[in-house]
Amino acid sequence: VRLTGFYAQFRAVGVNYNQVVKAVHSGELTEKKALALLYKLEQLTVELVSLNKEIIRLTKEFEQWLQR
């Protein structure tokens, strides 16, 4: 259940990440807005890495549980 929840969060962060990248590359943003979105993108990237590590940890824990 926890692994499924983390996967959903991981996917949501990925979707947000893609939206920010598209907005920055569209060329329709002011420099200030683009910098704000890039800052948010950086924060999402850190969150994504953290979630990925937690998913890996839970997966390994689950695999060990299955081997019992």
All heavy atoms as TSV, in Angstrom:
chain	resi	resn	atom	element	x	y	z
A	1	VAL	N	N	0.835	-1.192	0.000
A	1	VAL	CA	C	0.000	0.000	0.000
A	1	VAL	C	C	0.880	1.257	0.000
A	1	VAL	O	O	0.624	2.189	-0.753
A	1	VAL	CB	C	-0.955	-0.001	1.210
A	1	VAL	CG1	C	-1.701	1.304	1.334
A	1	VAL	CG2	C	-1.927	-1.155	1.114
A	2	ARG	N	N	1.912	1.265	0.851
A	2	ARG	CA	C	2.808	2.435	0.896
A	2	ARG	C	C	3.536	2.610	-0.420
A	2	ARG	O	O	3.719	3.730	-0.897
A	2	ARG	CB	C	3.809	2.289	2.049
A	2	ARG	CG	C	3.173	2.505	3.396
A	2	ARG	CD	C	4.127	2.288	4.538
A	2	ARG	NE	N	5.305	3.123	4.431
A	2	ARG	CZ	C	6.434	2.869	5.076
A	2	ARG	NH1	N	6.527	1.822	5.866
A	2	ARG	NH2	N	7.463	3.665	4.951
A	3	LEU	N	N	3.950	1.498	-1.015
A	3	LEU	CA	C	4.667	1.567	-2.293
A	3	LEU	C	C	3.762	2.133	-3.378
A	3	LEU	O	O	4.195	2.963	-4.182
A	3	LEU	CB	C	5.184	0.178	-2.683
A	3	LEU	CG	C	6.040	0.081	-3.927
A	3	LEU	CD1	C	7.262	0.990	-3.823
A	3	LEU	CD2	C	6.484	-1.353	-4.153
A	4	THR	N	N	2.502	1.740	-3.390
A	4	THR	CA	C	1.546	2.262	-4.362
A	4	THR	C	C	1.354	3.769	-4.169
A	4	THR	O	O	1.297	4.526	-5.133
A	4	THR	CB	C	0.196	1.535	-4.240
A	4	THR	OG1	O	0.414	0.149	-4.461
A	4	THR	CG2	C	-0.808	2.048	-5.251
A	5	GLY	N	N	1.267	4.195	-2.912
A	5	GLY	CA	C	1.132	5.623	-2.618
A	5	GLY	C	C	2.339	6.417	-3.088
A	5	GLY	O	O	2.190	7.507	-3.656
A	6	PHE	N	N	3.526	5.870	-2.865
A	6	PHE	CA	C	4.734	6.559	-3.324
A	6	PHE	C	C	4.792	6.616	-4.839
A	6	PHE	O	O	5.225	7.605	-5.414
A	6	PHE	CB	C	5.996	5.890	-2.772
A	6	PHE	CG	C	6.334	6.301	-1.379
A	6	PHE	CD1	C	6.377	5.375	-0.358
A	6	PHE	CD2	C	6.601	7.628	-1.077
A	6	PHE	CE1	C	6.683	5.764	0.924
A	6	PHE	CE2	C	6.911	8.017	0.208
A	6	PHE	CZ	C	6.946	7.084	1.213
A	7	TYR	N	N	4.352	5.543	-5.493
A	7	TYR	CA	C	4.350	5.554	-6.953
A	7	TYR	C	C	3.433	6.662	-7.477
A	7	TYR	O	O	3.779	7.368	-8.407
A	7	TYR	CB	C	3.931	4.195	-7.517
A	7	TYR	CG	C	3.863	4.204	-9.021
A	7	TYR	CD1	C	5.025	4.182	-9.782
A	7	TYR	CD2	C	2.647	4.288	-9.678
A	7	TYR	CE1	C	4.973	4.235	-11.165
A	7	TYR	CE2	C	2.586	4.335	-11.064
A	7	TYR	CZ	C	3.752	4.303	-11.793
A	7	TYR	OH	O	3.694	4.364	-13.163
A	8	ALA	N	N	2.270	6.814	-6.848
A	8	ALA	CA	C	1.335	7.866	-7.271
A	8	ALA	C	C	1.963	9.244	-7.084
A	8	ALA	O	O	1.833	10.115	-7.952
A	8	ALA	CB	C	0.027	7.756	-6.487
A	9	GLN	N	N	2.648	9.460	-5.971
A	9	GLN	CA	C	3.325	10.741	-5.732
A	9	GLN	C	C	4.444	10.938	-6.751
A	9	GLN	O	O	4.628	12.034	-7.284
A	9	GLN	CB	C	3.901	10.789	-4.322
A	9	GLN	CG	C	2.860	10.915	-3.247
A	9	GLN	CD	C	3.489	10.912	-1.854
A	9	GLN	OE1	O	4.671	10.643	-1.682
A	9	GLN	NE2	N	2.678	11.199	-0.859
A	10	PHE	N	N	5.197	9.901	-7.014
A	10	PHE	CA	C	6.294	9.946	-7.977
A	10	PHE	C	C	5.762	10.349	-9.352
A	10	PHE	O	O	6.323	11.207	-10.027
A	10	PHE	CB	C	6.945	8.556	-8.032
A	10	PHE	CG	C	8.142	8.453	-8.926
A	10	PHE	CD1	C	9.395	8.829	-8.479
A	10	PHE	CD2	C	8.020	7.955	-10.211
A	10	PHE	CE1	C	10.507	8.719	-9.291
A	10	PHE	CE2	C	9.121	7.846	-11.036
A	10	PHE	CZ	C	10.364	8.228	-10.567
A	11	ARG	N	N	4.651	9.757	-9.747
A	11	ARG	CA	C	4.044	10.066	-11.038
A	11	ARG	C	C	3.547	11.515	-11.083
A	11	ARG	O	O	3.748	12.212	-12.081
A	11	ARG	CB	C	2.883	9.102	-11.278
A	11	ARG	CG	C	2.237	9.217	-12.616
A	11	ARG	CD	C	1.318	8.022	-12.857
A	11	ARG	NE	N	0.281	8.264	-13.815
A	11	ARG	CZ	C	0.449	8.343	-15.115
A	11	ARG	NH1	N	1.641	8.221	-15.626
A	11	ARG	NH2	N	-0.562	8.553	-15.927
A	12	ALA	N	N	2.944	11.991	-10.005
A	12	ALA	CA	C	2.438	13.368	-9.954
A	12	ALA	C	C	3.580	14.374	-10.074
A	12	ALA	O	O	3.466	15.381	-10.779
A	12	ALA	CB	C	1.658	13.596	-8.665
A	13	VAL	N	N	4.684	14.094	-9.404
A	13	VAL	CA	C	5.842	14.979	-9.491
A	13	VAL	C	C	6.372	14.989	-10.919
A	13	VAL	O	O	6.709	16.041	-11.464
A	13	VAL	CB	C	6.939	14.565	-8.486
A	13	VAL	CG1	C	8.238	15.308	-8.742
A	13	VAL	CG2	C	6.475	14.813	-7.055
A	14	GLY	N	N	6.411	13.831	-11.550
A	14	GLY	CA	C	6.867	13.749	-12.936
A	14	GLY	C	C	5.987	14.552	-13.889
A	14	GLY	O	O	6.487	15.226	-14.788
A	15	VAL	N	N	4.686	14.493	-13.681
A	15	VAL	CA	C	3.752	15.264	-14.511
A	15	VAL	C	C	3.996	16.763	-14.322
A	15	VAL	O	O	4.065	17.527	-15.288
A	15	VAL	CB	C	2.289	14.891	-14.180
A	15	VAL	CG1	C	1.313	15.868	-14.819
A	15	VAL	CG2	C	1.992	13.469	-14.634
A	16	ASN	N	N	4.130	17.192	-13.073
A	16	ASN	CA	C	4.403	18.607	-12.787
A	16	ASN	C	C	5.726	19.043	-13.414
A	16	ASN	O	O	5.842	20.148	-13.950
A	16	ASN	CB	C	4.425	18.870	-11.283
A	16	ASN	CG	C	3.048	18.773	-10.674
A	16	ASN	OD1	O	2.044	18.884	-11.352
A	16	ASN	ND2	N	3.012	18.552	-9.378
A	17	TYR	N	N	6.710	18.197	-13.328
A	17	TYR	CA	C	8.025	18.460	-13.902
A	17	TYR	C	C	7.892	18.733	-15.402
A	17	TYR	O	O	8.413	19.719	-15.922
A	17	TYR	CB	C	8.905	17.232	-13.649
A	17	TYR	CG	C	10.362	17.380	-13.986
A	17	TYR	CD1	C	11.283	17.689	-12.994
A	17	TYR	CD2	C	10.837	17.173	-15.273
A	17	TYR	CE1	C	12.626	17.790	-13.285
A	17	TYR	CE2	C	12.173	17.280	-15.574
A	17	TYR	CZ	C	13.070	17.584	-14.573
A	17	TYR	OH	O	14.389	17.689	-14.872
A	18	ASN	N	N	7.164	17.866	-16.094
A	18	ASN	CA	C	6.974	18.031	-17.538
A	18	ASN	C	C	6.239	19.328	-17.865
A	18	ASN	O	O	6.562	20.009	-18.845
A	18	ASN	CB	C	6.213	16.837	-18.118
A	18	ASN	CG	C	7.057	15.591	-18.187
A	18	ASN	OD1	O	8.279	15.657	-18.204
A	18	ASN	ND2	N	6.412	14.448	-18.207
A	19	GLN	N	N	5.250	19.685	-17.067
A	19	GLN	CA	C	4.502	20.917	-17.303
A	19	GLN	C	C	5.396	22.146	-17.157
A	19	GLN	O	O	5.296	23.093	-17.944
A	19	GLN	CB	C	3.311	21.006	-16.344
A	19	GLN	CG	C	2.217	20.011	-16.658
A	19	GLN	CD	C	1.125	19.988	-15.612
A	19	GLN	OE1	O	1.292	20.485	-14.503
A	19	GLN	NE2	N	-0.008	19.393	-15.959
A	20	VAL	N	N	6.265	22.133	-16.174
A	20	VAL	CA	C	7.177	23.263	-15.963
A	20	VAL	C	C	8.139	23.380	-17.143
A	20	VAL	O	O	8.364	24.471	-17.663
A	20	VAL	CB	C	7.938	23.133	-14.626
A	20	VAL	CG1	C	9.046	24.158	-14.528
A	20	VAL	CG2	C	6.990	23.266	-13.447
A	21	VAL	N	N	8.689	22.262	-17.575
A	21	VAL	CA	C	9.631	22.282	-18.702
A	21	VAL	C	C	8.949	22.821	-19.954
A	21	VAL	O	O	9.502	23.663	-20.664
A	21	VAL	CB	C	10.224	20.878	-18.951
A	21	VAL	CG1	C	11.002	20.836	-20.260
A	21	VAL	CG2	C	11.126	20.473	-17.800
A	22	LYS	N	N	7.734	22.376	-20.234
A	22	LYS	CA	C	6.998	22.865	-21.404
A	22	LYS	C	C	6.748	24.371	-21.311
A	22	LYS	O	O	6.884	25.098	-22.288
A	22	LYS	CB	C	5.670	22.130	-21.545
A	22	LYS	CG	C	5.811	20.730	-22.071
A	22	LYS	CD	C	4.451	20.056	-22.175
A	22	LYS	CE	C	4.595	18.611	-22.588
A	22	LYS	NZ	N	3.289	17.929	-22.672
A	23	ALA	N	N	6.381	24.841	-20.126
A	23	ALA	CA	C	6.104	26.268	-19.933
A	23	ALA	C	C	7.364	27.101	-20.149
A	23	ALA	O	O	7.325	28.153	-20.794
A	23	ALA	CB	C	5.531	26.518	-18.540
A	24	VAL	N	N	8.493	26.625	-19.642
A	24	VAL	CA	C	9.748	27.364	-19.792
A	24	VAL	C	C	10.175	27.397	-21.255
A	24	VAL	O	O	10.606	28.427	-21.766
A	24	VAL	CB	C	10.856	26.752	-18.898
A	24	VAL	CG1	C	12.221	27.329	-19.230
A	24	VAL	CG2	C	10.528	26.992	-17.426
A	25	HIS	N	N	10.017	26.281	-21.951
A	25	HIS	CA	C	10.449	26.212	-23.349
A	25	HIS	C	C	9.479	26.878	-24.323
A	25	HIS	O	O	9.813	27.093	-25.487
A	25	HIS	CB	C	10.670	24.760	-23.772
A	25	HIS	CG	C	11.938	24.177	-23.242
A	25	HIS	ND1	N	13.176	24.648	-23.571
A	25	HIS	CD2	C	12.156	23.153	-22.374
A	25	HIS	CE1	C	14.098	23.960	-22.948
A	25	HIS	NE2	N	13.509	23.037	-22.209
A	26	SER	N	N	8.299	27.224	-23.876
A	26	SER	CA	C	7.307	27.821	-24.778
A	26	SER	C	C	7.715	29.217	-25.240
A	26	SER	O	O	7.265	29.687	-26.270
A	26	SER	CB	C	5.940	27.886	-24.098
A	26	SER	OG	O	5.938	28.883	-23.078
A	27	GLY	N	N	8.553	29.889	-24.436
A	27	GLY	CA	C	8.997	31.230	-24.790
A	27	GLY	C	C	7.973	32.311	-24.473
A	27	GLY	O	O	8.200	33.484	-24.763
A	28	GLU	N	N	6.870	31.936	-23.894
A	28	GLU	CA	C	5.803	32.892	-23.591
A	28	GLU	C	C	5.899	33.467	-22.177
A	28	GLU	O	O	5.049	34.265	-21.783
A	28	GLU	CB	C	4.437	32.203	-23.761
A	28	GLU	CG	C	4.177	31.738	-25.176
A	28	GLU	CD	C	2.865	30.988	-25.309
A	28	GLU	OE1	O	2.048	31.032	-24.383
A	28	GLU	OE2	O	2.669	30.355	-26.351
A	29	LEU	N	N	6.921	33.093	-21.449
A	29	LEU	CA	C	7.059	33.530	-20.061
A	29	LEU	C	C	8.038	34.691	-19.940
A	29	LEU	O	O	8.996	34.790	-20.694
A	29	LEU	CB	C	7.574	32.373	-19.196
A	29	LEU	CG	C	6.742	31.095	-19.178
A	29	LEU	CD1	C	7.475	30.013	-18.413
A	29	LEU	CD2	C	5.387	31.346	-18.551
A	30	THR	N	N	7.788	35.524	-18.955
A	30	THR	CA	C	8.764	36.558	-18.645
A	30	THR	C	C	9.962	35.884	-17.991
A	30	THR	O	O	9.871	34.752	-17.509
A	30	THR	CB	C	8.176	37.596	-17.667
A	30	THR	OG1	O	7.902	36.947	-16.418
A	30	THR	CG2	C	6.921	38.239	-18.220
A	31	GLU	N	N	11.072	36.581	-17.964
A	31	GLU	CA	C	12.266	36.020	-17.347
A	31	GLU	C	C	12.025	35.709	-15.872
A	31	GLU	O	O	12.437	34.659	-15.374
A	31	GLU	CB	C	13.445	36.983	-17.493
A	31	GLU	CG	C	14.746	36.417	-16.945
A	31	GLU	CD	C	15.932	37.345	-17.153
A	31	GLU	OE1	O	15.810	38.330	-17.902
A	31	GLU	OE2	O	16.975	37.080	-16.552
A	32	LYS	N	N	11.330	36.607	-15.192
A	32	LYS	CA	C	11.052	36.416	-13.771
A	32	LYS	C	C	10.204	35.157	-13.542
A	32	LYS	O	O	10.488	34.358	-12.651
A	32	LYS	CB	C	10.330	37.648	-13.214
A	32	LYS	CG	C	10.083	37.604	-11.735
A	32	LYS	CD	C	9.445	38.898	-11.249
A	32	LYS	CE	C	9.178	38.844	-9.757
A	32	LYS	NZ	N	8.573	40.082	-9.266
A	33	LYS	N	N	9.182	34.982	-14.355
A	33	LYS	CA	C	8.308	33.812	-14.230
A	33	LYS	C	C	9.070	32.536	-14.573
A	33	LYS	O	O	8.924	31.513	-13.901
A	33	LYS	CB	C	7.084	33.972	-15.141
A	33	LYS	CG	C	6.090	32.856	-15.029
A	33	LYS	CD	C	5.410	32.825	-13.685
A	33	LYS	CE	C	4.306	31.785	-13.679
A	33	LYS	NZ	N	3.668	31.634	-12.392
A	34	ALA	N	N	9.908	32.587	-15.611
A	34	ALA	CA	C	10.701	31.419	-15.994
A	34	ALA	C	C	11.651	31.026	-14.864
A	34	ALA	O	O	11.785	29.836	-14.556
A	34	ALA	CB	C	11.478	31.699	-17.276
A	35	LEU	N	N	12.286	32.008	-14.235
A	35	LEU	CA	C	13.188	31.706	-13.126
A	35	LEU	C	C	12.437	31.112	-11.946
A	35	LEU	O	O	12.918	30.184	-11.293
A	35	LEU	CB	C	13.950	32.965	-12.695
A	35	LEU	CG	C	15.033	33.442	-13.660
A	35	LEU	CD1	C	15.598	34.787	-13.203
A	35	LEU	CD2	C	16.140	32.405	-13.789
A	36	ALA	N	N	11.236	31.617	-11.681
A	36	ALA	CA	C	10.422	31.072	-10.595
A	36	ALA	C	C	10.044	29.615	-10.887
A	36	ALA	O	O	10.103	28.754	-9.995
A	36	ALA	CB	C	9.169	31.916	-10.392
A	37	LEU	N	N	9.688	29.340	-12.138
A	37	LEU	CA	C	9.334	27.965	-12.501
A	37	LEU	C	C	10.554	27.047	-12.469
A	37	LEU	O	O	10.450	25.889	-12.060
A	37	LEU	CB	C	8.685	27.937	-13.883
A	37	LEU	CG	C	7.262	28.469	-13.944
A	37	LEU	CD1	C	6.774	28.533	-15.387
A	37	LEU	CD2	C	6.318	27.634	-13.103
A	38	LEU	N	N	11.698	27.558	-12.867
A	38	LEU	CA	C	12.918	26.746	-12.795
A	38	LEU	C	C	13.281	26.432	-11.345
A	38	LEU	O	O	13.739	25.330	-11.038
A	38	LEU	CB	C	14.072	27.455	-13.507
A	38	LEU	CG	C	13.979	27.452	-15.026
A	38	LEU	CD1	C	15.070	28.332	-15.616
A	38	LEU	CD2	C	14.066	26.039	-15.577
A	39	TYR	N	N	13.054	27.392	-10.455
A	39	TYR	CA	C	13.291	27.145	-9.032
A	39	TYR	C	C	12.359	26.040	-8.542
A	39	TYR	O	O	12.777	25.118	-7.837
A	39	TYR	CB	C	13.090	28.424	-8.219
A	39	TYR	CG	C	13.225	28.211	-6.732
A	39	TYR	CD1	C	14.477	28.011	-6.153
A	39	TYR	CD2	C	12.107	28.186	-5.913
A	39	TYR	CE1	C	14.608	27.792	-4.798
A	39	TYR	CE2	C	12.227	27.972	-4.549
A	39	TYR	CZ	C	13.478	27.773	-3.998
A	39	TYR	OH	O	13.606	27.540	-2.648
A	40	LYS	N	N	11.093	26.111	-8.928
A	40	LYS	CA	C	10.120	25.089	-8.555
A	40	LYS	C	C	10.529	23.738	-9.142
A	40	LYS	O	O	10.421	22.701	-8.482
A	40	LYS	CB	C	8.725	25.495	-9.049
A	40	LYS	CG	C	7.646	24.531	-8.732
A	40	LYS	CD	C	7.305	24.534	-7.272
A	40	LYS	CE	C	6.066	23.678	-7.027
A	40	LYS	NZ	N	5.767	23.538	-5.633
A	41	LEU	N	N	11.015	23.761	-10.378
A	41	LEU	CA	C	11.487	22.543	-11.030
A	41	LEU	C	C	12.627	21.918	-10.237
A	41	LEU	O	O	12.670	20.698	-10.054
A	41	LEU	CB	C	11.929	22.857	-12.458
A	41	LEU	CG	C	12.467	21.717	-13.292
A	41	LEU	CD1	C	11.419	20.631	-13.454
A	41	LEU	CD2	C	12.906	22.231	-14.651
A	42	GLU	N	N	13.526	22.744	-9.744
A	42	GLU	CA	C	14.634	22.242	-8.932
A	42	GLU	C	C	14.108	21.583	-7.660
A	42	GLU	O	O	14.559	20.503	-7.277
A	42	GLU	CB	C	15.586	23.380	-8.586
A	42	GLU	CG	C	16.788	22.938	-7.784
A	42	GLU	CD	C	17.721	24.086	-7.458
A	42	GLU	OE1	O	17.350	25.260	-7.656
A	42	GLU	OE2	O	18.829	23.812	-6.979
A	43	GLN	N	N	13.140	22.208	-7.015
A	43	GLN	CA	C	12.549	21.632	-5.805
A	43	GLN	C	C	11.867	20.299	-6.118
A	43	GLN	O	O	11.987	19.336	-5.354
A	43	GLN	CB	C	11.531	22.592	-5.200
A	43	GLN	CG	C	12.142	23.833	-4.600
A	43	GLN	CD	C	11.064	24.784	-4.089
A	43	GLN	OE1	O	10.024	24.966	-4.725
A	43	GLN	NE2	N	11.325	25.376	-2.941
A	44	LEU	N	N	11.149	20.237	-7.235
A	44	LEU	CA	C	10.477	18.996	-7.627
A	44	LEU	C	C	11.486	17.898	-7.938
A	44	LEU	O	O	11.252	16.728	-7.639
A	44	LEU	CB	C	9.570	19.238	-8.837
A	44	LEU	CG	C	8.328	20.073	-8.577
A	44	LEU	CD1	C	7.636	20.421	-9.891
A	44	LEU	CD2	C	7.371	19.359	-7.649
A	45	THR	N	N	12.609	18.269	-8.521
A	45	THR	CA	C	13.648	17.294	-8.825
A	45	THR	C	C	14.198	16.682	-7.543
A	45	THR	O	O	14.385	15.465	-7.453
A	45	THR	CB	C	14.780	17.937	-9.647
A	45	THR	OG1	O	14.226	18.477	-10.845
A	45	THR	CG2	C	15.868	16.930	-9.992
A	46	VAL	N	N	14.436	17.514	-6.540
A	46	VAL	CA	C	14.914	17.013	-5.244
A	46	VAL	C	C	13.874	16.075	-4.633
A	46	VAL	O	O	14.203	15.005	-4.120
A	46	VAL	CB	C	15.238	18.188	-4.287
A	46	VAL	CG1	C	15.492	17.701	-2.877
A	46	VAL	CG2	C	16.432	18.969	-4.818
A	47	GLU	N	N	12.601	16.453	-4.719
A	47	GLU	CA	C	11.523	15.615	-4.202
A	47	GLU	C	C	11.444	14.300	-4.972
A	47	GLU	O	O	11.254	13.227	-4.392
A	47	GLU	CB	C	10.188	16.355	-4.288
A	47	GLU	CG	C	9.037	15.604	-3.681
A	47	GLU	CD	C	7.725	16.372	-3.767
A	47	GLU	OE1	O	7.726	17.573	-4.073
A	47	GLU	OE2	O	6.696	15.732	-3.517
A	48	LEU	N	N	11.609	14.373	-6.277
A	48	LEU	CA	C	11.571	13.190	-7.119
A	48	LEU	C	C	12.684	12.213	-6.747
A	48	LEU	O	O	12.457	11.005	-6.640
A	48	LEU	CB	C	11.692	13.605	-8.587
A	48	LEU	CG	C	11.456	12.569	-9.652
A	48	LEU	CD1	C	10.053	12.013	-9.574
A	48	LEU	CD2	C	11.691	13.186	-11.026
A	49	VAL	N	N	13.873	12.716	-6.530
A	49	VAL	CA	C	15.005	11.876	-6.127
A	49	VAL	C	C	14.711	11.217	-4.780
A	49	VAL	O	O	14.942	10.018	-4.593
A	49	VAL	CB	C	16.312	12.699	-6.076
A	49	VAL	CG1	C	17.422	11.923	-5.400
A	49	VAL	CG2	C	16.723	13.116	-7.481
A	50	SER	N	N	14.189	11.984	-3.852
A	50	SER	CA	C	13.858	11.456	-2.530
A	50	SER	C	C	12.798	10.355	-2.626
A	50	SER	O	O	12.928	9.298	-1.997
A	50	SER	CB	C	13.368	12.589	-1.634
A	50	SER	OG	O	12.977	12.092	-0.382
A	51	LEU	N	N	11.762	10.593	-3.409
A	51	LEU	CA	C	10.715	9.590	-3.582
A	51	LEU	C	C	11.270	8.336	-4.254
A	51	LEU	O	O	10.926	7.211	-3.881
A	51	LEU	CB	C	9.562	10.152	-4.409
A	51	LEU	CG	C	8.626	11.102	-3.693
A	51	LEU	CD1	C	7.660	11.750	-4.691
A	51	LEU	CD2	C	7.842	10.395	-2.610
A	52	ASN	N	N	12.126	8.520	-5.227
A	52	ASN	CA	C	12.724	7.389	-5.918
A	52	ASN	C	C	13.535	6.529	-4.948
A	52	ASN	O	O	13.444	5.296	-4.970
A	52	ASN	CB	C	13.590	7.872	-7.075
A	52	ASN	CG	C	13.982	6.755	-8.008
A	52	ASN	OD1	O	13.217	5.847	-8.260
A	52	ASN	ND2	N	15.196	6.834	-8.529
A	53	LYS	N	N	14.298	7.153	-4.086
A	53	LYS	CA	C	15.079	6.412	-3.091
A	53	LYS	C	C	14.159	5.644	-2.148
A	53	LYS	O	O	14.439	4.495	-1.787
A	53	LYS	CB	C	15.984	7.362	-2.307
A	53	LYS	CG	C	17.159	7.870	-3.108
A	53	LYS	CD	C	18.007	8.829	-2.296
A	53	LYS	CE	C	19.162	9.360	-3.131
A	53	LYS	NZ	N	20.000	10.307	-2.377
A	54	GLU	N	N	13.064	6.262	-1.753
A	54	GLU	CA	C	12.113	5.600	-0.860
A	54	GLU	C	C	11.432	4.430	-1.566
A	54	GLU	O	O	11.218	3.377	-0.971
A	54	GLU	CB	C	11.075	6.606	-0.346
A	54	GLU	CG	C	10.136	6.041	0.688
A	54	GLU	CD	C	10.783	5.662	2.008
A	54	GLU	OE1	O	11.969	5.961	2.238
A	54	GLU	OE2	O	10.086	5.050	2.833
A	55	ILE	N	N	11.108	4.585	-2.836
A	55	ILE	CA	C	10.511	3.493	-3.609
A	55	ILE	C	C	11.478	2.322	-3.696
A	55	ILE	O	O	11.092	1.166	-3.507
A	55	ILE	CB	C	10.089	3.976	-5.015
A	55	ILE	CG1	C	8.879	4.904	-4.904
A	55	ILE	CG2	C	9.790	2.803	-5.946
A	55	ILE	CD1	C	8.554	5.663	-6.178
A	56	ILE	N	N	12.733	2.608	-3.960
A	56	ILE	CA	C	13.751	1.551	-4.041
A	56	ILE	C	C	13.888	0.845	-2.696
A	56	ILE	O	O	13.937	-0.386	-2.628
A	56	ILE	CB	C	15.096	2.129	-4.522
A	56	ILE	CG1	C	14.984	2.538	-5.992
A	56	ILE	CG2	C	16.233	1.116	-4.329
A	56	ILE	CD1	C	16.144	3.376	-6.495
A	57	ARG	N	N	13.916	1.618	-1.609
A	57	ARG	CA	C	14.036	1.033	-0.277
A	57	ARG	C	C	12.855	0.124	0.026
A	57	ARG	O	O	13.025	-1.013	0.488
A	57	ARG	CB	C	14.148	2.120	0.790
A	57	ARG	CG	C	14.423	1.579	2.194
A	57	ARG	CD	C	14.274	2.643	3.270
A	57	ARG	NE	N	12.901	3.100	3.450
A	57	ARG	CZ	C	11.932	2.378	4.050
A	57	ARG	NH1	N	12.180	1.178	4.495
A	57	ARG	NH2	N	10.722	2.876	4.192
A	58	LEU	N	N	11.643	0.595	-0.258
A	58	LEU	CA	C	10.451	-0.209	-0.001
A	58	LEU	C	C	10.403	-1.453	-0.886
A	58	LEU	O	O	9.963	-2.521	-0.446
A	58	LEU	CB	C	9.192	0.636	-0.203
A	58	LEU	CG	C	8.911	1.669	0.879
A	58	LEU	CD1	C	7.762	2.577	0.462
A	58	LEU	CD2	C	8.604	0.995	2.207
A	59	THR	N	N	10.859	-1.329	-2.110
A	59	THR	CA	C	10.887	-2.479	-3.012
A	59	THR	C	C	11.833	-3.547	-2.477
A	59	THR	O	O	11.492	-4.736	-2.454
A	59	THR	CB	C	11.301	-2.045	-4.428
A	59	THR	OG1	O	10.367	-1.076	-4.903
A	59	THR	CG2	C	11.344	-3.223	-5.381
A	60	LYS	N	N	13.007	-3.140	-2.030
A	60	LYS	CA	C	13.968	-4.092	-1.466
A	60	LYS	C	C	13.411	-4.737	-0.203
A	60	LYS	O	O	13.556	-5.945	0.011
A	60	LYS	CB	C	15.296	-3.401	-1.180
A	60	LYS	CG	C	16.070	-3.073	-2.437
A	60	LYS	CD	C	17.367	-2.357	-2.133
A	60	LYS	CE	C	18.103	-2.022	-3.416
A	60	LYS	NZ	N	19.343	-1.290	-3.160
A	61	GLU	N	N	12.760	-3.929	0.616
A	61	GLU	CA	C	12.145	-4.447	1.839
A	61	GLU	C	C	11.073	-5.489	1.498
A	61	GLU	O	O	10.985	-6.543	2.120
A	61	GLU	CB	C	11.527	-3.289	2.622
A	61	GLU	CG	C	10.949	-3.651	3.958
A	61	GLU	CD	C	10.369	-2.424	4.650
A	61	GLU	OE1	O	11.103	-1.425	4.828
A	61	GLU	OE2	O	9.183	-2.472	5.002
A	62	PHE	N	N	10.268	-5.193	0.491
A	62	PHE	CA	C	9.219	-6.109	0.056
A	62	PHE	C	C	9.817	-7.391	-0.505
A	62	PHE	O	O	9.320	-8.498	-0.229
A	62	PHE	CB	C	8.328	-5.421	-0.978
A	62	PHE	CG	C	7.188	-6.268	-1.459
A	62	PHE	CD1	C	6.155	-6.619	-0.598
A	62	PHE	CD2	C	7.147	-6.714	-2.768
A	62	PHE	CE1	C	5.098	-7.400	-1.041
A	62	PHE	CE2	C	6.095	-7.492	-3.212
A	62	PHE	CZ	C	5.076	-7.837	-2.351
A	63	GLU	N	N	10.879	-7.269	-1.290
A	63	GLU	CA	C	11.534	-8.454	-1.852
A	63	GLU	C	C	12.075	-9.349	-0.748
A	63	GLU	O	O	11.977	-10.571	-0.829
A	63	GLU	CB	C	12.652	-8.042	-2.810
A	63	GLU	CG	C	12.149	-7.486	-4.126
A	63	GLU	CD	C	13.243	-6.912	-4.998
A	63	GLU	OE1	O	14.365	-6.662	-4.498
A	63	GLU	OE2	O	12.976	-6.687	-6.199
A	64	GLN	N	N	12.643	-8.745	0.293
A	64	GLN	CA	C	13.139	-9.532	1.431
A	64	GLN	C	C	11.987	-10.224	2.143
A	64	GLN	O	O	12.109	-11.371	2.558
A	64	GLN	CB	C	13.918	-8.637	2.394
A	64	GLN	CG	C	15.248	-8.181	1.848
A	64	GLN	CD	C	15.946	-7.208	2.787
A	64	GLN	OE1	O	15.366	-6.767	3.782
A	64	GLN	NE2	N	17.183	-6.864	2.476
A	65	TRP	N	N	10.876	-9.531	2.272
A	65	TRP	CA	C	9.705	-10.108	2.920
A	65	TRP	C	C	9.195	-11.312	2.116
A	65	TRP	O	O	8.794	-12.319	2.692
A	65	TRP	CB	C	8.614	-9.044	3.062
A	65	TRP	CG	C	7.380	-9.545	3.724
A	65	TRP	CD1	C	7.153	-9.707	5.046
A	65	TRP	CD2	C	6.171	-9.963	3.058
A	65	TRP	NE1	N	5.885	-10.193	5.255
A	65	TRP	CE2	C	5.261	-10.370	4.046
A	65	TRP	CE3	C	5.784	-10.028	1.724
A	65	TRP	CZ2	C	3.996	-10.840	3.751
A	65	TRP	CZ3	C	4.524	-10.509	1.423
A	65	TRP	CH2	C	3.647	-10.896	2.437
A	66	LEU	N	N	9.219	-11.209	0.794
A	66	LEU	CA	C	8.758	-12.307	-0.062
A	66	LEU	C	C	9.636	-13.547	0.056
A	66	LEU	O	O	9.160	-14.664	-0.108
A	66	LEU	CB	C	8.708	-11.870	-1.533
A	66	LEU	CG	C	7.566	-10.938	-1.937
A	66	LEU	CD1	C	7.726	-10.526	-3.394
A	66	LEU	CD2	C	6.222	-11.591	-1.723
A	67	GLN	N	N	10.916	-13.351	0.344
A	67	GLN	CA	C	11.850	-14.465	0.421
A	67	GLN	C	C	11.728	-15.258	1.723
A	67	GLN	O	O	12.295	-16.318	1.851
A	67	GLN	CB	C	13.284	-13.963	0.250
A	67	GLN	CG	C	13.552	-13.452	-1.149
A	67	GLN	CD	C	14.949	-12.866	-1.281
A	67	GLN	OE1	O	15.699	-12.794	-0.324
A	67	GLN	NE2	N	15.287	-12.428	-2.491
A	68	ARG	N	N	10.975	-14.747	2.667
A	68	ARG	CA	C	10.831	-15.447	3.953
A	68	ARG	C	C	9.988	-16.672	3.846
A	68	ARG	O	O	9.232	-17.015	3.122
A	68	ARG	CB	C	10.205	-14.527	5.006
A	68	ARG	CG	C	11.123	-13.398	5.365
A	68	ARG	CD	C	10.492	-12.548	6.407
A	68	ARG	NE	N	11.287	-11.316	6.540
A	68	ARG	CZ	C	10.871	-10.255	7.157
A	68	ARG	NH1	N	9.698	-10.213	7.732
A	68	ARG	NH2	N	11.633	-9.204	7.246
